[in-house]
Amino acid sequence: MIRQYMAFIKSGLLIFVSAWIGLSVLFYLTQSSYIYYPTKEITVTPADIQLEFEEIYIETSDKQRLHGWFIPHPTPRATLLFF
């Protein structure tokens, strides 16, 4: 009985380790598809969903220029800034 139990544990462990290695290899080979590569072209704006907005540019201390949209709300409770 104990031998059968130990064989069952070993086979379960072997299946688990094999699945773990298989998934690790799969994720390694497909990792580049999980990375977001932004484009410089803006394809969608808030106007596409009928929101009023104002384009803004923020210059950083290292002279980089960040582009954003200010979307006003009639009764604002907070200001959100997303990157």
Wavefront OBJ file of the C-alpha trace (Angstrom):
o trace
v 0.000 0.000 0.000
v 2.777 2.441 0.876
v 4.622 1.603 -2.370
v 1.513 2.407 -4.399
v 1.104 5.659 -2.503
v 4.746 6.622 -3.092
v 4.456 5.726 -6.808
v 1.337 7.887 -7.026
v 3.145 10.811 -5.345
v 6.166 10.421 -7.651
v 4.043 10.335 -10.791
v 2.038 13.361 -9.625
v 5.239 15.235 -8.878
v 6.662 14.275 -12.274
v 3.527 15.557 -14.017
v 3.640 18.814 -12.036
v 7.336 19.430 -12.752
v 6.887 18.582 -16.441
v 3.946 20.981 -16.737
v 5.921 23.685 -14.912
v 8.894 23.298 -17.244
v 6.622 23.206 -20.298
v 4.820 26.403 -19.298
v 8.107 28.098 -18.458
v 9.479 27.272 -21.908
v 6.233 28.408 -23.550
v 6.290 31.757 -21.719
v 9.970 32.224 -22.503
v 9.432 31.642 -26.221
v 6.397 33.948 -26.411
v 7.533 36.679 -24.010
v 7.969 39.337 -26.686
v 4.248 39.182 -27.482
v 3.435 40.241 -23.885
v 5.322 43.541 -24.162
v 3.470 46.689 -25.188
v 5.250 48.617 -27.936
v 3.565 52.021 -28.291
v 3.485 53.848 -31.595
v 3.921 57.573 -32.157
v 0.732 57.725 -34.196
v -2.419 58.636 -32.257
v -5.268 56.573 -33.645
v -8.029 57.285 -31.094
v -8.853 60.486 -29.230
v -11.487 61.374 -26.626
v -13.457 63.049 -29.426
v -14.159 59.591 -30.832
v -16.430 58.957 -27.841
v -17.865 62.497 -27.811
v -15.736 63.857 -24.946
v -14.550 67.437 -24.929
v -10.815 67.627 -24.418
v -7.851 69.933 -24.606
v -4.432 68.832 -25.831
v -1.680 69.686 -23.379
v 2.094 69.406 -23.432
v 4.280 69.210 -20.349
v 8.004 69.903 -20.574
v 10.095 67.966 -18.086
v 13.284 69.118 -16.377
v 15.349 67.066 -18.842
v 13.680 68.862 -21.791
v 11.397 66.000 -22.781
v 7.953 66.952 -24.020
v 5.030 64.880 -22.767
v 1.719 64.973 -24.615
v -1.609 64.537 -22.868
v -5.279 65.369 -22.870
v -7.187 67.396 -20.332
v -10.782 66.199 -20.161
v -12.828 68.612 -18.037
v -15.793 67.539 -15.939
v -18.580 69.884 -14.812
v -18.288 68.804 -11.160
v -14.780 67.417 -10.614
v -14.016 65.512 -7.411
v -10.366 64.770 -8.213
v -7.671 65.143 -10.827
v -6.251 62.003 -12.392
v -3.019 61.790 -14.308
v -2.340 58.579 -16.260
v 0.938 57.590 -17.919
l 1 2 3 4 5 6 7 8 9 10 11 12 13 14 15 16 17 18 19 20 21 22 23 24 25 26 27 28 29 30 31 32 33 34 35 36 37 38 39 40 41 42 43 44 45 46 47 48 49 50 51 52 53 54 55 56 57 58 59 60 61 62 63 64 65 66 67 68 69 70 71 72 73 74 75 76 77 78 79 80 81 82 83
